Amino acid sequence: MAARGGKVRCGKCGTVFDGVAGLVEEGGGLLLEPSPQLGLFDPSRRGAHAAGSAAFEDDDVPLPEFLSKPEPRARSSLLWGFLAFLATAVLTAQAGYRFRTEIAVLAPGARDALASACRLLRCEVALPRRPDLMSIESSDLQSDTRLEGVIVLNVVLRNRAPFPQEYPALELTLTDEADRPVLRRVLDPGDYLDPSRRMSLVAQGLAPGAEAPFRINFDAGRTRATGYRLYLFFPP
């Protein structure tokens, strides 16, 4: 620096300046004002700080509103508890109404209570409808030799479910030589159940694992058929 008259170049920005003028005399009067924050860590001030805290705590000064916690009210807790109970009761009642048939199957002892409730709600506890567990074990169709145009259908229904089921509807289709339908008729349980026991049979349904034979006569008119198809189903 002496060889160049005290001129130096900044290694970062490349500016040339007087290095001698920038020197600070060792031990010179470069004073740093201590930060006021450091006083918090001064051991000599701990006593005063603690006495100030105690004085603040002893003062009866109310907390700001946003720091105060409202005390729980017993009346509000009781109200919310009652509303939760009421919502649970309503959901349980809706589930019982929607799945009353399934409940009566799983818990037969509850059928009477469900039936009583349905009398008030103008509904009914229907028997289950599981066509996959109901089958036609046998059937045959023949003409009545005594009456012209009358056809006799003999059919045996079987309930393969472990619970009673409604009697199904039967769809009978008469076909010609080319297996084309020439006459179709739907038979409701009222069409093939014994009229003298119809009400009780409908209420009881077809017992679990039971078979029931039926003989059905109906007028086919002048229809000439050589075959038939027979299906069971539960109407909507």
Backbone torsions as a table, in degrees:
resi	resn	phi	psi	omega
1	MET	NA	-32.1	178.6
2	ALA	-68.5	-35.1	-178.8
3	ALA	-65.4	-25.8	-176.3
4	ARG	-107.5	15.5	176.7
5	GLY	74.1	25.7	178.8
6	GLY	84.1	2.5	179.9
7	LYS	-81.8	134.5	177.8
8	VAL	-134.5	156.9	179.8
9	ARG	-113.0	134.2	177.9
10	CYS	-68.5	126.2	-179.9
11	GLY	-72.2	-8.5	-178.3
12	LYS	-101.2	-48.4	-177.7
13	CYS	-107.1	-9.9	178.0
14	GLY	81.6	6.0	-179.1
15	THR	-77.1	137.8	177.7
16	VAL	-95.7	129.4	179.5
17	PHE	-143.9	170.4	-177.3
18	ASP	-83.8	110.1	-177.8
19	GLY	-73.5	-29.5	-178.7
20	VAL	-67.0	-40.3	-178.6
21	ALA	-67.4	-23.0	-178.3
22	GLY	-87.1	-5.4	-179.2
23	LEU	-73.0	146.0	176.6
24	VAL	-113.4	129.3	-177.0
25	GLU	-64.1	133.2	179.8
26	GLU	-60.2	133.4	-178.5
27	GLY	76.9	9.9	-179.0
28	GLY	-68.0	177.8	-173.8
29	GLY	-85.4	53.3	176.3
30	LEU	-93.3	101.7	-174.0
31	LEU	-105.9	141.8	177.1
32	LEU	-113.6	125.9	179.0
33	GLU	-79.3	120.5	-179.6
34	PRO	-62.5	146.8	-179.8
35	SER	-70.3	138.0	177.1
36	PRO	-60.0	-23.4	-179.5
37	GLN	-66.7	-28.1	-178.1
38	LEU	-66.0	-22.3	179.9
39	GLY	-65.1	-22.0	178.6
40	LEU	-67.5	-25.0	-178.3
41	PHE	-101.1	9.1	179.0
42	ASP	-77.8	118.5	-178.4
43	PRO	-58.1	-29.3	-177.1
44	SER	-70.1	-17.4	-177.4
45	ARG	-100.7	-0.3	-176.6
46	ARG	-63.1	-38.8	-179.1
47	GLY	-63.1	-43.4	-179.4
48	ALA	-66.2	-37.8	-179.8
49	HIS	-66.5	-43.0	179.6
50	ALA	-63.7	-40.6	178.6
51	ALA	-64.0	-33.0	177.2
52	GLY	-68.5	-38.1	179.4
53	SER	-66.0	-41.9	179.9
54	ALA	-63.4	-40.6	-179.9
55	ALA	-63.9	-36.6	179.5
56	PHE	-68.7	-39.6	-179.3
57	GLU	-68.7	-33.2	-177.9
58	ASP	-73.7	-25.0	-179.5
59	ASP	-68.3	138.5	178.9
60	ASP	-86.1	75.5	-177.3
61	VAL	-106.8	123.4	-179.4
62	PRO	-68.4	145.1	177.3
63	LEU	-72.5	153.3	174.3
64	PRO	-59.2	156.1	-175.8
65	GLU	-62.0	-35.5	-177.4
66	PHE	-74.2	-15.9	177.9
67	LEU	-92.6	-19.2	-178.3
68	SER	-78.4	138.0	-179.8
69	LYS	-101.7	124.2	179.3
70	PRO	-66.4	138.9	178.4
71	GLU	-75.1	137.9	179.5
72	PRO	-63.9	140.8	-178.7
73	ARG	-99.7	129.7	-178.8
74	ALA	-62.6	-35.5	-179.4
75	ARG	-65.3	-39.8	178.6
76	SER	-65.9	-40.2	179.5
77	SER	-62.9	-42.7	178.3
78	LEU	-64.1	-38.5	179.8
79	LEU	-64.3	-46.1	-179.9
80	TRP	-65.7	-37.0	177.2
81	GLY	-63.5	-41.3	178.2
82	PHE	-65.5	-40.9	178.9
83	LEU	-64.6	-39.1	178.1
84	ALA	-64.8	-41.5	177.3
85	PHE	-63.5	-41.6	-179.8
86	LEU	-64.6	-42.0	178.8
87	ALA	-64.1	-40.1	178.3
88	THR	-64.3	-40.9	179.4
89	ALA	-64.8	-40.2	179.7
90	VAL	-65.8	-43.3	179.3
91	LEU	-64.6	-38.7	178.2
92	THR	-64.9	-41.8	178.7
93	ALA	-64.4	-41.0	178.4
94	GLN	-64.0	-41.9	178.5
95	ALA	-64.9	-40.0	177.9
96	GLY	-64.4	-37.4	178.5
97	TYR	-69.2	-42.7	-176.7
98	ARG	-70.1	-39.7	-174.6
99	PHE	-111.0	34.3	-177.3
100	ARG	-64.3	-35.6	178.8
101	THR	-65.8	-46.1	-180.0
102	GLU	-64.2	-38.6	179.3
103	ILE	-64.6	-40.8	179.3
104	ALA	-64.7	-30.8	178.1
105	VAL	-74.2	-45.7	-177.8
106	LEU	-73.4	-31.4	-179.8
107	ALA	-130.2	83.5	-177.2
108	PRO	-57.6	-27.8	179.1
109	GLY	-66.3	-18.4	-179.3
110	ALA	-88.4	-3.6	-176.2
111	ARG	-62.8	-42.1	-178.4
112	ASP	-63.5	-42.6	179.0
113	ALA	-64.9	-40.1	178.1
114	LEU	-65.8	-38.7	178.9
115	ALA	-65.3	-39.2	178.3
116	SER	-63.9	-42.2	178.5
117	ALA	-65.5	-36.7	-179.6
118	CYS	-68.8	-28.8	176.9
119	ARG	-64.6	-32.8	176.7
120	LEU	-76.0	-35.2	-177.5
121	LEU	-92.1	2.4	-179.6
122	ARG	57.5	47.1	174.3
123	CYS	-128.6	-173.8	178.9
124	GLU	-142.4	152.2	176.3
125	VAL	-94.0	92.8	-175.8
126	ALA	-75.5	157.5	174.8
127	LEU	-75.9	157.6	-179.9
128	PRO	-63.7	155.0	176.0
129	ARG	-126.8	99.6	178.8
130	ARG	-126.0	87.2	-178.0
131	PRO	-62.1	-24.3	178.2
132	ASP	-70.9	-15.2	178.0
133	LEU	-110.4	16.1	176.7
134	MET	-125.3	135.3	-175.5
135	SER	-141.0	158.3	172.0
136	ILE	-95.8	107.8	-176.6
137	GLU	-73.2	-37.9	178.8
138	SER	-159.8	156.9	177.6
139	SER	-160.8	153.7	172.0
140	ASP	-154.1	153.0	-177.3
141	LEU	-128.6	131.2	-179.8
142	GLN	-148.4	159.7	178.7
143	SER	-83.5	145.1	175.4
144	ASP	-80.0	119.2	-176.3
145	THR	-71.5	-18.1	-178.3
146	ARG	-88.2	-28.0	-175.9
147	LEU	-125.1	126.1	-179.5
148	GLU	-73.8	135.8	177.7
149	GLY	83.4	-4.2	179.8
150	VAL	-93.6	131.3	-179.8
151	ILE	-112.4	140.3	-179.3
152	VAL	-112.6	124.0	177.9
153	LEU	-110.7	122.0	174.1
154	ASN	-107.3	128.0	-176.3
155	VAL	-144.4	144.5	176.1
156	VAL	-119.4	120.1	177.6
157	LEU	-100.1	145.0	178.5
158	ARG	-132.0	131.7	174.1
159	ASN	-97.3	110.3	-178.9
160	ARG	-92.1	5.1	179.8
161	ALA	-84.0	155.2	176.6
162	PRO	-83.2	18.7	178.9
163	PHE	-146.0	157.7	179.9
164	PRO	-67.8	150.7	179.4
165	GLN	-131.9	160.7	173.6
166	GLU	-64.9	151.5	171.2
167	TYR	-71.4	134.3	-176.4
168	PRO	-83.0	167.9	168.3
169	ALA	-86.7	152.1	-179.1
170	LEU	-119.0	133.0	176.0
171	GLU	-108.6	115.5	179.9
172	LEU	-107.4	127.1	179.1
173	THR	-123.4	121.0	174.9
174	LEU	-88.3	139.7	-176.0
175	THR	-126.4	158.2	177.7
176	ASP	-94.4	-165.0	-177.0
177	GLU	-62.8	-29.8	180.0
178	ALA	-91.6	13.6	-179.2
179	ASP	62.3	28.5	175.2
180	ARG	-92.2	138.7	-178.4
181	PRO	-68.5	133.6	177.5
182	VAL	-117.0	-19.0	178.8
183	LEU	-157.4	133.7	178.1
184	ARG	-130.6	137.0	-179.7
185	ARG	-144.4	139.1	177.3
186	VAL	-103.4	127.2	-178.9
187	LEU	-108.0	114.4	174.8
188	ASP	-79.0	163.7	177.3
189	PRO	-54.2	-33.6	178.1
190	GLY	-64.7	-17.7	-179.7
191	ASP	-84.8	-21.0	-176.7
192	TYR	-123.7	-8.5	176.3
193	LEU	-79.5	153.2	179.4
194	ASP	-61.8	120.8	-177.3
195	PRO	-57.8	-32.0	-177.7
196	SER	-73.6	-18.7	-178.8
197	ARG	-124.5	15.4	-171.8
198	ARG	-59.4	-47.1	-176.0
199	MET	-62.1	-46.4	-179.3
200	SER	-68.3	-37.0	179.4
201	LEU	-66.7	-41.0	178.1
202	VAL	-64.1	-40.3	-179.0
203	ALA	-68.8	-38.6	-177.9
204	GLN	-80.9	-32.6	-175.5
205	GLY	74.2	-178.6	178.1
206	LEU	-84.0	122.8	-172.0
207	ALA	-63.9	158.5	179.7
208	PRO	-61.0	129.0	178.3
209	GLY	70.0	9.2	-174.9
210	ALA	-91.2	156.0	173.3
211	GLU	-116.5	143.4	-178.6
212	ALA	-135.7	118.6	177.1
213	PRO	-88.5	146.7	179.9
214	PHE	-139.7	147.3	175.8
215	ARG	-124.7	119.3	-172.6
216	ILE	-121.7	126.2	175.9
217	ASN	-109.2	135.1	173.5
218	PHE	-151.5	156.6	-174.6
219	ASP	-87.5	119.6	178.5
220	ALA	-96.2	-0.9	178.8
221	GLY	67.0	-138.1	-178.9
222	ARG	-93.3	13.4	-178.4
223	THR	-66.8	130.9	177.2
224	ARG	-107.1	113.9	-177.4
225	ALA	-126.9	148.3	177.9
226	THR	-114.7	-9.9	179.9
227	GLY	-152.9	179.9	-179.5
228	TYR	-157.1	161.1	171.5
229	ARG	-129.8	142.0	-176.1
230	LEU	-135.2	126.5	179.6
231	TYR	-128.6	154.2	170.4
232	LEU	-114.3	149.9	178.5
233	PHE	-161.5	167.2	174.5
234	PHE	-111.4	118.8	-179.9
235	PRO	-67.4	153.5	179.7
236	PRO	-69.4	NA	NA
